[in-house]
Amino acid sequence: MPIYLYKNPETGEVKEIIQTMSETHEYFEDGLEWKRIFLSPNASIDTKVVTDQQFMEKTGNMKGTLGEMMDYSEDLSKERASKSETGEDPVKRKFYNDYEKRVGKKHMADKKTKFETDRIKIDLD
């Protein structure tokens, strides 16, 4: 269920209240109606980072849309791949290897061929 924020108009205290989406979004405590706080759901982009750890630290305070953040992540992956001796992003490779160990099969994006029959072959590369 979604979490909604409410602020006490007298003290300024903020509480997280779990409510269903179909409920009336009101919160009362000791007969006092608390005001709902509305937040922007957008992720954001800040500065350029190089390592995956720096990316993880920065994504909490980013400005922009989720799509922009995903594009930014892809750009960083390409940058890491260009600096790698193998030409492959080491962070992405580690994720694929861990996925295969955990699930027991290759990640869908890690397969070179997505679809193949005796007449048709569609490659990702």
VOVO-389106 format. One record per residue: x, y, z of N, C-alpha, C in turn. Coordinates in steps of 0.001 Angstrom, whole numbers, plus 500000, padded with zeros to 6 digits. Atoms other than C-alpha are relative to their C-alpha. Layout:
ATOM     nu     nv     nw    cau    cav    caw     cu     cv     cw
ATOM      X      Y      Z      X      Y      Z      X      Y      Z
...
//
This chain:
ATOM     nu     nv     nw    cau    cav    caw     cu     cv     cw
ATOM 500843 498819 500000 500000 500000 500000 500887 501243 500000
ATOM 499209 498769 500072 501191 503547 499338 500145 500686 501360
ATOM 499734 499219 498798 502688 505748 502023 499746 501464 499672
ATOM 500309 498582 500180 501371 509299 502380 500578 500781 501173
ATOM 499426 499147 498969 502971 512153 504313 498989 501031 500465
ATOM 500883 498999 499412 501005 514366 506683 500795 500834 500997
ATOM 499279 499064 499131 502205 517435 508587 499041 500612 501012
ATOM 500767 499370 498943 500901 518691 511922 500095 501514 499812
ATOM 499950 498555 500257 499927 522353 511283 500482 500813 501203
ATOM 499576 499268 498803 500775 523330 514878 501472 499795 500320
ATOM 498618 500300 499588 504081 521557 515557 500955 499830 498820
ATOM 499147 500237 501168 505354 520893 512020 500488 498568 499897
ATOM 499607 501403 500024 505828 517197 512822 499432 499327 498746
ATOM 500421 500711 501213 505628 514932 509742 499911 498510 500312
ATOM 500191 501440 499811 504265 511371 509785 499732 499338 498660
ATOM 500300 500829 501164 504194 508632 507160 498818 499112 500366
ATOM 501214 500776 499738 500746 507048 507005 499737 499085 498805
ATOM 500312 500966 501060 499944 503890 505031 498497 500001 499785
ATOM 501413 499999 500365 496617 504164 503203 499848 499369 498625
ATOM 500269 500504 501342 495027 502443 500246 499723 501188 499085
ATOM 500233 498916 500960 494644 504490 497085 498536 500420 499972
ATOM 501423 499683 500048 490851 504332 497389 499499 500704 501271
ATOM 500403 499312 498771 490752 505759 500935 499993 501506 499803
ATOM 499943 498543 499960 490018 509410 501615 501313 500366 500671
ATOM 498676 499682 499489 493449 510910 502156 499933 501146 501001
ATOM 500081 499075 498879 492887 512600 505474 500598 499303 501210
ATOM 499442 500575 498777 494652 512116 508792 499658 500916 501163
ATOM 500375 499261 498795 493325 513195 512186 500707 499374 501197
ATOM 499415 500462 498751 495106 512961 515518 499570 500963 501100
ATOM 500531 499193 498887 493544 514208 518787 499055 501094 499502
ATOM 500986 499061 500523 490779 515900 516783 500561 501051 499055
ATOM 499356 499019 500879 493302 517908 514715 500269 499369 498634
ATOM 499751 500512 501342 493406 517457 510938 501409 500392 499558
ATOM 498651 499754 500496 496954 517095 509625 499907 500263 498499
ATOM 499982 499636 501420 497757 518569 506194 500848 499005 499220
ATOM 499258 500929 500844 498833 516206 503424 501117 500733 499278
ATOM 498849 499455 500721 502269 516830 501884 500070 499287 498654
ATOM 499899 500567 501342 502464 516314 498116 501450 500097 499528
ATOM 498619 500049 500465 505813 515254 496642 500034 499739 498506
ATOM 499798 500266 501418 507061 515245 493071 500600 498605 499844
ATOM 499501 501363 500141 507605 511639 491907 501212 499865 499083
ATOM 498900 500083 500956 510457 512530 489534 501336 499713 500671
ATOM 498609 500174 499603 513988 511230 489956 500758 501183 499398
ATOM 499277 498839 500502 516730 513710 489160 501443 499669 499674
ATOM 498607 500180 500413 520204 514091 487657 500814 501169 500516
ATOM 499169 498974 499375 523013 515983 489366 501282 500206 499208
ATOM 498715 499823 500651 526653 515723 488329 500460 498693 499395
ATOM 499492 501205 500643 528646 513275 486251 500846 499206 500979
ATOM 499231 500888 499148 529994 510308 488171 500562 498878 499144
ATOM 499325 500997 500804 532270 507548 486973 499749 498585 500500
ATOM 500132 501359 499482 531996 504537 489273 498560 499680 500360
ATOM 501355 500412 499625 528907 502513 490110 499651 500458 501416
ATOM 500254 499549 498629 529290 503449 493794 499633 501482 500010
ATOM 500323 498575 500086 529306 507172 492940 498607 500184 499413
ATOM 501329 499911 500596 526221 506639 490761 498928 499694 501049
ATOM 500964 500374 498973 524407 504922 493633 499837 501119 501034
ATOM 500060 498916 499022 525288 507785 496003 499279 501219 499439
ATOM 500574 498800 500606 524135 510466 493546 498528 499868 499659
ATOM 501369 500131 500505 520798 509004 492425 498936 500409 501006
ATOM 500976 499582 499007 519075 509888 495704 499663 501479 499932
ATOM 500217 498551 500027 519409 513649 495089 499991 500549 498579
ATOM 499907 499588 501396 519012 513828 491323 498805 500860 499578
ATOM 501067 499181 500578 516966 516312 489278 499799 499558 498564
ATOM 500294 500456 501349 515244 515200 486089 499005 498856 500063
ATOM 500972 501085 500047 513070 512309 484987 500685 498650 500150
ATOM 499459 501345 499897 513499 508583 485459 500656 499595 498683
ATOM 499424 500306 501307 514123 508243 481728 501373 500625 499815
ATOM 498702 499339 500084 516960 510768 481922 501027 499278 500862
ATOM 499088 500734 499129 518467 508835 484821 500421 498684 499349
ATOM 499664 501254 500670 518291 505585 482839 500957 500257 498827
ATOM 499081 499638 501084 519941 507284 479838 501388 500300 500554
ATOM 498744 499655 499343 522617 508614 482172 500731 498733 500439
ATOM 499422 501269 499591 523191 505112 483548 500606 499273 498798
ATOM 499492 500634 501212 523621 503787 480011 501280 500682 499518
ATOM 498795 499259 500386 526143 506542 479209 501188 499617 500879
ATOM 498926 500393 499083 528161 505638 482307 500485 498583 499694
ATOM 499637 501368 500352 528081 501968 481305 500901 499985 498764
ATOM 499175 499919 501215 529449 502831 477853 501386 500565 500306
ATOM 498714 499405 499621 532167 504964 479455 500882 498965 500704
ATOM 499238 501044 499316 533215 502093 481756 500473 498947 499002
ATOM 499640 500991 501009 533210 499715 478771 501165 500494 499147
ATOM 498915 499462 500832 535461 502038 476756 501334 500012 500746
ATOM 498774 499996 499195 537981 502142 479635 500470 498587 500350
ATOM 499682 501379 499646 537906 498369 480154 500873 499360 498931
ATOM 499137 500714 500950 540504 496104 478549 499204 499078 499090
ATOM 500805 500938 500784 537804 493706 477353 498977 500703 499113
ATOM 500992 499269 500768 535590 496448 475917 498584 499792 500513
ATOM 501307 500275 499404 532757 495376 478217 499934 500671 501372
ATOM 500197 499365 498702 531320 497191 481242 500164 498949 501100
ATOM 499792 501008 498952 532676 495295 484291 498845 499918 500999
ATOM 501141 500010 499082 529688 496305 486446 498858 499181 499398
ATOM 501058 500754 500684 527230 494935 483883 500360 498517 499923
ATOM 499552 501387 500085 529305 491741 483432 499816 499309 501348
ATOM 500152 500571 498663 529321 491164 487214 498522 499731 500281
ATOM 501434 500198 499803 525540 491637 487300 499523 498761 499247
ATOM 500419 501157 500796 525058 489085 484487 500527 498696 500607
ATOM 499431 501204 499391 527407 486569 486157 499272 499640 501296
ATOM 500726 500244 498752 525673 486968 489531 498586 499494 499716
ATOM 501352 500429 500375 522271 486601 487854 500006 498528 499594
ATOM 499935 501379 500471 523330 483364 486172 500222 499032 501171
ATOM 499775 500846 498821 524616 481943 489484 498723 499897 500838
ATOM 501186 499943 499149 521440 483005 491322 498806 499270 499370
ATOM 501201 500513 500666 518818 481975 488719 500248 498667 499301
ATOM 499683 501254 500671 520624 479165 486924 499930 500072 498490
ATOM 499976 499819 501450 520348 480594 483418 500439 501425 499697
ATOM 499518 498670 500387 521663 483572 481472 498883 501030 500028
ATOM 500928 498868 500061 519998 486959 481742 499608 500212 498542
ATOM 500504 499836 501366 517872 487727 478684 500858 500977 499193
ATOM 499191 499010 500708 519996 490762 477781 501430 499525 499773
ATOM 498635 500515 500131 523213 488703 478087 500123 499004 498853
ATOM 499962 500959 501098 522278 486322 475284 500293 500730 498695
ATOM 499650 499363 501272 523795 487104 471912 498879 499851 498972
ATOM 501107 500230 500926 520872 485612 469976 498706 499941 500799
ATOM 501272 500002 499292 517336 486378 471123 499016 498990 499397
ATOM 500995 500847 500644 515395 484357 468544 500646 499293 498817
ATOM 499412 500735 501115 516430 481601 466166 499134 498798 499645
ATOM 500646 501200 500525 514646 479061 463990 500883 499491 498885
ATOM 499188 500498 501109 515916 477014 461060 500003 500949 498809
ATOM 500045 499043 501092 514928 479886 458731 500347 501429 500417
ATOM 499827 498620 499544 515263 483051 460877 500920 500031 501215
ATOM 499139 499773 498842 517936 484293 463259 500063 501510 500241
ATOM 499958 498596 499651 517685 487629 465063 501059 500177 501079
ATOM 498912 499745 499065 520873 488856 466756 499819 501344 500674
ATOM 500019 498733 499289 521180 491582 469372 501103 500916 499498
ATOM 498849 499177 500400 524563 492760 468121 499865 500585 498622
//
